Amino acid sequence: MIRIGKKGWSDAMTIALIVAFIIIVLIIIGRGGLSMGSSWGSVPTGP
């Protein structure tokens, strides 16, 4: 186990968690936009 005691480790973990959360949200939004059709503008020619 890695002990959180050094300064900077918490900051690095926070940044990593934020980046991972943003990537996951973007993936979910991207899939939702593709499934909804051309509402997001990514798919101009849709059903």
WOZI-V134908 format. One line per field, one symbol per residue. ss: DSSP state (A for helix, B for strand, O for the rest). phi: phi as a letter, one per 40 degrees, with the letter a starting at -180 (. if undefined). burial: b if it has 24 or more other C-alpha atoms within 12 Angstrom, else e. A space follows every 50 residues. Layout:
ss->???
phi->???
burial->???
This chain:
ss->OOOOOOOOAAAAAAAAAAAAAAAAAAAAAAAAAAAAOOOOOOOOOOO
phi->.cccbcchcccccccccccccccccccccccccccchbccgcbcbbc
burial->eeeeeeeeeeeeeeeeeeeeeeeeeeeeeeeeeeeeeeeeeeeeeee
